Amino acid sequence: MELENVSQPHPRILRLPQVMDRTALSRSTIYQYMSEGEFPESVGLGSRAVGWVEGEINDWLQTKIQQREEVH
């Protein structure tokens, strides 16, 4: 009998409006940061749909908070 790995939940995908809401960034800023390598890459979901891994967005936000704390 195979046991499922219950300690690793399935990654949640956020669509652009959710990412914009969570980060307080505009669409153009998100794509600009992505092109500069400063923001998590999107995941292709279909021919015209993309999303972002929620954990990667959370990590990016945590990094921004830590950078702020290092400055102060």
Secondary structure as UniProt FT lines:
FT   TURN            6..7
FT   STRAND          13..14
FT   HELIX           16..23
FT   HELIX           27..35
FT   TURN            36..37
FT   STRAND          43..44
FT   STRAND          50..53
FT   HELIX           54..71
//
